[in-house]
Amino acid sequence: MTKYYSRSKGKFIDIANMPDQYVRNAFVKMCSTDAIEDVIYATQQKERADKYKKLAEDNFASSVDDLDKNEIMVVSLTKERDDYKKKANDMEMAKMNINRELLDVKDKLKDTVSKQAYQVMWDNCEKLKQDYKYANDRMMNYATMLYNKCPRGDLKMFSEIPNTDEGWEFVSLLKKYLNNVSYKLRVRGQYLDDETKQTEGWRRYSFGQPIVKSKCLRVYVDINNDK
């Protein structure tokens, strides 16, 4: 199909589709313009169009290449991210397993240490029990020995000594020959005399009476703690 290049529109137009008046105007214009100039101008425009077309195609191809490269990079980065994510999950699982193993070891050690500590405490208690028994047996032996050496009954050594000159002479001899470094004598009255019973009665002396109103004497021997 024959075409006409329109300078005003900057493109080629099909002559068959041009209005009649537009065709006449174009023909007049062609007759008044140098044909060679039009051909040169049209060629320049075509070359320019081809240049822009090629540039656009090159840019598109470059963009497609860049897009492919970016897509490849995205795929690579995605794979690398997934790999790191998997490694992180594996590390987390390993960490959990290690913590679980540590807890198990800790529990086992705790049970072992507890049993050992209990055994040590038990052994110590048994030893203390034996030591206590040994000390208690020795103490009981000493107590028995001391008991056997102590006098039985009251410390009253003599009683019913007549409250007379003869009786007091006996008391004086006791004091004379007594080991007064270790012992000492105590003389107390015994039995209310008959005269006091008749004159004063016995009720006021129910808890004891002085020696001068006693019928007899009692002699006590005490340990001398004064020396």
Residue frames relative to the residue before (quaternion, step in Angstrom):
aa qw qx qy qz dx dy dz
M 1.0000 0.0000 0.0000 0.0000 0.00 0.00 0.00
T 0.4410 -0.7081 0.4949 0.2433 3.60 -0.90 1.06
K 0.1194 -0.8056 0.5797 0.0261 3.53 -0.95 0.98
Y 0.2366 -0.7359 0.6215 0.1269 3.50 -1.31 0.55
Y 0.3393 -0.7387 0.5492 0.1937 3.54 -0.94 0.96
S 0.1899 -0.7831 0.5870 0.0783 3.57 -0.71 1.13
R 0.3604 -0.7440 0.5239 0.2050 3.55 -0.67 1.13
S 0.6454 0.5386 -0.3363 0.4245 3.54 0.98 -0.82
K 0.7413 0.3636 -0.2124 0.5227 3.59 1.04 -0.77
G 0.3595 -0.7690 0.4637 0.2537 3.61 1.25 -0.32
K 0.7099 0.3718 -0.2783 0.5295 3.61 1.03 0.72
F 0.5499 -0.5886 0.4797 0.3479 3.54 -1.39 0.23
I 0.1344 -0.7858 0.6024 0.0414 3.54 -1.05 0.94
D 0.4859 -0.6443 0.5027 0.3101 3.57 -1.03 0.81
I 0.4293 -0.7189 0.4854 0.2517 3.56 -0.77 1.09
A 0.6200 0.5684 -0.3488 0.4133 3.61 1.03 -0.68
N 0.7218 0.4228 -0.2435 0.4908 3.53 1.14 -0.59
M 0.5276 0.6394 -0.4152 0.3749 3.60 1.28 -0.04
P 0.5193 -0.6125 0.4855 0.3456 3.60 -1.10 0.68
D 0.6401 -0.5520 0.3675 0.3879 3.57 -1.16 0.59
Q 0.6640 0.5044 -0.3142 0.4538 3.57 0.84 -0.92
Y 0.6448 0.5144 -0.3175 0.4677 3.59 1.06 -0.78
V 0.6257 0.5289 -0.3350 0.4653 3.59 1.11 -0.75
R 0.6558 0.5082 -0.3176 0.4591 3.59 0.95 -0.91
N 0.6572 0.5070 -0.3135 0.4613 3.56 0.94 -0.87
A 0.6530 0.5102 -0.3140 0.4634 3.57 0.99 -0.78
F 0.6467 0.5211 -0.3192 0.4564 3.57 1.07 -0.85
V 0.6389 0.5162 -0.3206 0.4717 3.56 1.02 -0.84
K 0.6573 0.5196 -0.3052 0.4525 3.53 0.97 -0.87
M 0.6480 0.5129 -0.3177 0.4649 3.55 1.04 -0.81
C 0.6503 0.5170 -0.3202 0.4552 3.56 1.00 -0.76
S 0.7197 0.4297 -0.2476 0.4859 3.59 1.07 -0.67
T 0.7005 0.4157 -0.2617 0.5177 3.63 1.22 -0.08
D 0.5513 -0.6085 0.4621 0.3351 3.52 -1.11 0.69
A 0.4500 -0.7142 0.4694 0.2590 3.55 -0.72 1.10
I 0.6386 0.5352 -0.3403 0.4359 3.57 0.94 -0.79
E 0.6272 0.5379 -0.3297 0.4566 3.56 1.00 -0.80
D 0.6568 0.5066 -0.3177 0.4595 3.53 0.99 -0.86
V 0.6485 0.5170 -0.3256 0.4541 3.53 0.98 -0.87
I 0.6490 0.5124 -0.3197 0.4626 3.59 0.97 -0.88
Y 0.6642 0.5078 -0.3044 0.4563 3.56 0.92 -0.91
A 0.6591 0.5043 -0.3069 0.4659 3.53 1.00 -0.95
T 0.6411 0.5232 -0.3291 0.4549 3.57 1.03 -0.83
Q 0.6446 0.5208 -0.3211 0.4585 3.56 0.98 -0.87
Q 0.6581 0.5063 -0.3137 0.4606 3.55 0.94 -0.85
K 0.6482 0.5144 -0.3208 0.4608 3.56 1.02 -0.83
E 0.6481 0.5103 -0.3203 0.4657 3.57 0.99 -0.89
R 0.6374 0.5212 -0.3269 0.4639 3.52 1.03 -0.86
A 0.6544 0.5096 -0.3133 0.4625 3.56 0.94 -0.87
D 0.6530 0.5101 -0.3168 0.4616 3.57 0.98 -0.89
K 0.6281 0.5414 -0.3318 0.4498 3.57 1.05 -0.83
Y 0.6821 0.4788 -0.2918 0.4695 3.56 0.88 -0.97
K 0.6182 0.5479 -0.3371 0.4517 3.54 1.12 -0.79
K 0.6750 0.4899 -0.2909 0.4688 3.57 0.93 -0.98
L 0.6323 0.5345 -0.3287 0.4544 3.54 1.05 -0.85
A 0.6503 0.5109 -0.3066 0.4713 3.52 1.03 -0.89
E 0.6551 0.5067 -0.3173 0.4619 3.56 0.97 -0.88
D 0.6463 0.5156 -0.3219 0.4614 3.59 1.00 -0.86
N 0.6523 0.5091 -0.3126 0.4666 3.55 0.98 -0.90
F 0.6421 0.5205 -0.3255 0.4591 3.56 1.01 -0.81
A 0.6602 0.5034 -0.3076 0.4648 3.53 0.98 -0.95
S 0.6455 0.5160 -0.3162 0.4658 3.55 1.02 -0.85
S 0.6428 0.5210 -0.3174 0.4633 3.52 1.05 -0.86
V 0.6400 0.5147 -0.3267 0.4677 3.54 1.04 -0.83
D 0.6432 0.5166 -0.3249 0.4624 3.57 1.00 -0.87
D 0.6543 0.5043 -0.3107 0.4702 3.55 0.97 -0.93
L 0.6406 0.5265 -0.3241 0.4554 3.53 1.03 -0.83
D 0.6438 0.5087 -0.3230 0.4716 3.54 1.02 -0.82
K 0.6481 0.5134 -0.3202 0.4624 3.54 1.00 -0.90
N 0.6550 0.5077 -0.3144 0.4630 3.57 0.97 -0.89
E 0.6390 0.5228 -0.3278 0.4593 3.54 1.03 -0.83
I 0.6426 0.5110 -0.3174 0.4746 3.55 1.03 -0.85
M 0.6480 0.5158 -0.3107 0.4663 3.56 1.01 -0.88
V 0.6413 0.5212 -0.3222 0.4619 3.58 0.98 -0.88
V 0.6464 0.5104 -0.3177 0.4698 3.56 0.98 -0.90
S 0.6602 0.5072 -0.3084 0.4602 3.57 0.98 -0.90
L 0.6657 0.4942 -0.3014 0.4710 3.56 0.95 -0.91
T 0.6293 0.5326 -0.3353 0.4560 3.57 1.04 -0.78
K 0.6577 0.4998 -0.3036 0.4748 3.54 0.98 -0.90
E 0.6520 0.5093 -0.3141 0.4657 3.56 0.99 -0.86
R 0.6318 0.5248 -0.3255 0.4684 3.57 1.05 -0.81
D 0.6547 0.5065 -0.3095 0.4681 3.57 0.96 -0.90
D 0.6328 0.5282 -0.3320 0.4587 3.57 1.05 -0.79
Y 0.6648 0.4882 -0.3006 0.4789 3.58 0.94 -0.90
K 0.6332 0.5287 -0.3307 0.4583 3.56 1.02 -0.80
K 0.6480 0.5053 -0.3141 0.4756 3.57 1.00 -0.84
K 0.6473 0.5111 -0.3189 0.4669 3.58 0.99 -0.87
A 0.6421 0.5198 -0.3247 0.4606 3.57 1.01 -0.84
N 0.6495 0.5063 -0.3145 0.4721 3.59 0.99 -0.83
D 0.6452 0.5145 -0.3189 0.4661 3.55 1.01 -0.84
M 0.6505 0.5073 -0.3156 0.4688 3.57 1.00 -0.84
E 0.6435 0.5178 -0.3240 0.4613 3.59 0.99 -0.79
M 0.6464 0.5031 -0.3151 0.4793 3.57 1.00 -0.83
A 0.6393 0.5163 -0.3241 0.4686 3.59 1.01 -0.83
K 0.6382 0.5277 -0.3208 0.4597 3.56 1.02 -0.84
M 0.6563 0.5027 -0.3097 0.4697 3.58 0.95 -0.89
N 0.6471 0.5130 -0.3213 0.4635 3.58 0.99 -0.81
I 0.6461 0.5133 -0.3177 0.4671 3.58 0.99 -0.86
N 0.6516 0.5075 -0.3174 0.4660 3.59 0.95 -0.87
R 0.6460 0.5150 -0.3203 0.4636 3.57 1.02 -0.82
E 0.6554 0.5024 -0.3076 0.4726 3.56 0.99 -0.85
L 0.6368 0.5245 -0.3276 0.4604 3.57 1.03 -0.80
L 0.6457 0.5116 -0.3186 0.4688 3.57 1.00 -0.82
D 0.6414 0.5153 -0.3276 0.4645 3.57 1.00 -0.82
V 0.6556 0.5004 -0.3105 0.4726 3.57 0.97 -0.89
K 0.6359 0.5348 -0.3248 0.4518 3.57 1.03 -0.84
D 0.6558 0.5028 -0.3126 0.4684 3.57 0.97 -0.88
K 0.6536 0.5085 -0.3214 0.4593 3.56 0.97 -0.86
L 0.6529 0.5052 -0.3091 0.4722 3.56 0.99 -0.88
K 0.6311 0.5388 -0.3312 0.4491 3.55 1.04 -0.84
D 0.6611 0.4929 -0.3081 0.4744 3.56 0.93 -0.91
T 0.6613 0.5123 -0.3109 0.4511 3.57 0.94 -0.90
V 0.6742 0.4881 -0.2896 0.4725 3.56 0.92 -0.98
S 0.6378 0.5287 -0.3318 0.4513 3.57 1.00 -0.82
K 0.6591 0.4947 -0.3129 0.4722 3.57 0.95 -0.85
Q 0.6556 0.5045 -0.3154 0.4649 3.58 0.96 -0.85
A 0.6571 0.5017 -0.3124 0.4680 3.57 0.96 -0.89
Y 0.6390 0.5176 -0.3264 0.4662 3.58 1.00 -0.81
Q 0.6524 0.5110 -0.3180 0.4606 3.57 0.97 -0.84
V 0.6406 0.5163 -0.3225 0.4679 3.58 1.00 -0.83
M 0.6540 0.5030 -0.3118 0.4713 3.57 0.96 -0.89
W 0.6450 0.5199 -0.3223 0.4581 3.57 0.98 -0.84
D 0.6577 0.5028 -0.3108 0.4670 3.57 0.93 -0.91
N 0.6457 0.5155 -0.3204 0.4633 3.58 0.98 -0.83
C 0.6492 0.5126 -0.3158 0.4648 3.57 1.00 -0.85
E 0.6415 0.5145 -0.3268 0.4658 3.57 1.00 -0.81
K 0.6543 0.5037 -0.3147 0.4680 3.58 0.97 -0.83
L 0.6485 0.5040 -0.3182 0.4735 3.57 0.98 -0.85
K 0.6232 0.5426 -0.3337 0.4538 3.56 1.06 -0.77
Q 0.6650 0.4896 -0.2959 0.4801 3.58 0.98 -0.87
D 0.6487 0.5118 -0.3206 0.4632 3.59 0.98 -0.86
Y 0.6461 0.5158 -0.3196 0.4630 3.57 1.00 -0.87
K 0.6471 0.5143 -0.3241 0.4602 3.59 0.94 -0.86
Y 0.6472 0.5183 -0.3185 0.4595 3.58 0.97 -0.88
A 0.6811 0.4780 -0.2893 0.4732 3.59 0.90 -0.95
N 0.6538 0.5123 -0.3183 0.4569 3.59 0.97 -0.82
D 0.6404 0.5144 -0.3315 0.4641 3.59 1.00 -0.79
R 0.6509 0.5031 -0.3217 0.4688 3.59 0.94 -0.83
M 0.6497 0.5155 -0.3231 0.4558 3.57 0.96 -0.85
M 0.6549 0.5009 -0.3163 0.4693 3.59 0.98 -0.82
N 0.6227 0.5293 -0.3416 0.4641 3.57 1.06 -0.69
Y 0.6582 0.4932 -0.3095 0.4772 3.57 0.96 -0.88
A 0.6417 0.5220 -0.3280 0.4563 3.58 0.99 -0.81
T 0.6459 0.5117 -0.3198 0.4677 3.58 1.01 -0.81
M 0.6503 0.5084 -0.3169 0.4671 3.57 0.96 -0.88
L 0.6622 0.4977 -0.3080 0.4678 3.58 0.95 -0.84
Y 0.6429 0.5265 -0.3223 0.4533 3.56 1.00 -0.84
N 0.6614 0.5130 -0.3077 0.4524 3.56 1.01 -0.83
K 0.6901 0.4711 -0.2802 0.4726 3.56 1.13 -0.58
C 0.6122 0.5540 -0.3554 0.4383 3.60 1.20 -0.35
P 0.5132 -0.6376 0.4694 0.3314 3.59 -1.09 0.64
R 0.4311 -0.6965 0.5197 0.2429 3.54 -1.22 0.66
G 0.8029 0.3109 -0.2156 0.4607 3.53 -1.21 0.49
D 0.7741 -0.3366 0.2689 0.4639 3.51 -1.34 -0.48
L 0.5129 -0.6333 0.4848 0.3175 3.56 -1.26 0.49
K 0.4525 0.6605 -0.4690 0.3729 3.54 1.27 0.16
M 0.2244 -0.8219 0.5154 0.0926 3.54 -0.37 1.30
F 0.7989 0.1107 -0.0274 0.5906 3.56 1.06 -0.82
S 0.0074 0.7934 -0.6080 0.0286 3.53 -1.10 0.76
E 0.8088 0.2719 -0.2285 0.4688 3.51 -1.41 0.35
I 0.2817 0.7223 -0.5604 0.2913 3.54 0.99 0.93
P 0.4726 -0.6925 0.4490 0.3091 3.64 -0.65 0.97
N 0.3827 -0.7113 0.5426 0.2303 3.55 -0.97 0.87
T 0.3970 0.6778 -0.4926 0.3745 3.50 0.59 1.31
D 0.7160 -0.4127 0.3166 0.4655 3.54 -1.32 -0.05
E 0.6317 0.5299 -0.3329 0.4575 3.56 1.04 -0.75
G 0.6604 0.5105 -0.3086 0.4561 3.55 0.97 -0.87
W 0.6833 0.4763 -0.2940 0.4688 3.58 0.94 -0.84
E 0.5845 0.5473 -0.3756 0.4666 3.57 1.15 -0.49
F 0.6345 0.5259 -0.3248 0.4640 3.60 1.07 -0.78
V 0.6469 0.5079 -0.3169 0.4724 3.56 1.01 -0.84
S 0.6385 0.5283 -0.3304 0.4518 3.59 0.98 -0.78
L 0.6518 0.5029 -0.3181 0.4702 3.59 1.00 -0.76
L 0.6073 0.5417 -0.3530 0.4616 3.59 1.07 -0.71
K 0.6735 0.4888 -0.2977 0.4679 3.57 0.87 -0.92
K 0.6444 0.5483 -0.3275 0.4204 3.54 1.04 -0.78
Y 0.7991 0.3061 -0.1439 0.4970 3.57 0.87 -0.95
L 0.4537 0.6824 -0.4546 0.3490 3.60 1.23 0.21
N 0.4527 -0.6321 0.5488 0.3072 3.59 -1.13 0.64
N 0.1092 -0.8573 0.5016 0.0385 3.55 0.19 1.30
V 0.4967 0.6200 -0.4486 0.4095 3.59 1.28 0.07
S 0.7808 0.3156 -0.1536 0.5168 3.54 0.99 -0.84
Y 0.8026 0.2036 -0.0799 0.5550 3.58 1.10 -0.64
K 0.1091 -0.7590 0.6358 0.0886 3.49 -1.40 0.26
L 0.4157 -0.7202 0.5129 0.2131 3.56 -1.20 0.64
R 0.0951 -0.7430 0.6573 0.0823 3.50 -1.28 0.61
V 0.1601 -0.7869 0.5930 0.0593 3.57 -0.81 1.06
R 0.0042 -0.7924 0.6080 -0.0499 3.55 -0.83 1.07
G 0.5396 -0.6253 0.4605 0.3253 3.51 -1.24 0.51
Q 0.1087 -0.7804 0.6141 0.0458 3.57 -1.24 0.58
Y 0.8326 0.0966 -0.1404 0.5271 3.55 -0.87 1.06
L 0.3836 -0.7049 0.5554 0.2181 3.56 -0.88 0.98
D 0.4483 -0.7049 0.4699 0.2853 3.60 -0.84 0.96
D 0.6564 -0.5547 0.3550 0.3679 3.56 -1.26 0.55
E 0.6270 0.5563 -0.3467 0.4209 3.59 0.98 -0.79
T 0.6740 0.4864 -0.2971 0.4700 3.58 0.94 -0.88
K 0.6077 0.5535 -0.3546 0.4456 3.58 1.04 -0.72
Q 0.7032 0.4657 -0.2763 0.4607 3.57 0.95 -0.89
T 0.7441 0.4225 -0.2328 0.4622 3.58 0.90 -0.84
E 0.8198 0.2343 -0.0964 0.5136 3.61 0.89 -0.86
G 0.4364 -0.6798 0.4787 0.3440 3.57 1.15 -0.52
W 0.5167 -0.6815 0.4389 0.2754 3.56 -1.22 0.38
R 0.5276 0.6850 -0.4092 0.2914 3.62 1.18 -0.51
R 0.6821 0.4913 -0.3069 0.4463 3.60 0.88 -0.82
Y 0.7264 0.3725 -0.2287 0.5304 3.62 1.29 -0.27
S 0.2699 0.7990 -0.5009 0.1944 3.56 1.20 0.54
F 0.7246 0.3846 -0.2391 0.5194 3.61 1.19 -0.44
G 0.7616 -0.3203 0.1734 0.5359 3.60 1.23 0.40
Q 0.1903 -0.7745 0.5970 0.0866 3.51 -1.25 0.47
P 0.5862 -0.5713 0.4244 0.3872 3.62 -1.19 0.37
I 0.6746 -0.5178 0.3423 0.3996 3.55 -1.28 0.45
V 0.6420 0.5496 -0.3388 0.4135 3.63 0.98 -0.78
K 0.7358 0.3552 -0.2236 0.5314 3.59 1.20 -0.43
S 0.5172 0.6280 -0.4094 0.4129 3.57 1.30 0.45
K 0.4635 -0.6770 0.5083 0.2616 3.49 -1.15 0.72
C 0.7917 0.1152 -0.0312 0.5992 3.57 1.09 -0.79
L 0.3952 -0.6925 0.5541 0.2395 3.51 -1.43 0.04
R 0.1822 -0.7351 0.6396 0.1314 3.56 -1.33 0.51
V 0.1607 -0.7843 0.5947 0.0740 3.54 -0.99 0.84
Y 0.1267 -0.7797 0.6122 0.0344 3.60 -0.84 1.12
V 0.2025 -0.7500 0.6177 0.1219 3.56 -1.07 0.77
D 0.0465 -0.8105 0.5834 -0.0223 3.60 -0.61 1.17
I 0.5534 -0.5669 0.4819 0.3744 3.54 -1.26 0.39
N 0.3723 -0.7439 0.5176 0.2001 3.52 -0.87 1.01
N 0.0696 -0.8168 0.5727 -0.0017 3.58 -0.32 1.25
D 0.5278 0.6520 -0.4015 0.3677 3.57 1.28 0.00
K 0.7375 0.3853 -0.2247 0.5071 3.61 1.14 -0.46
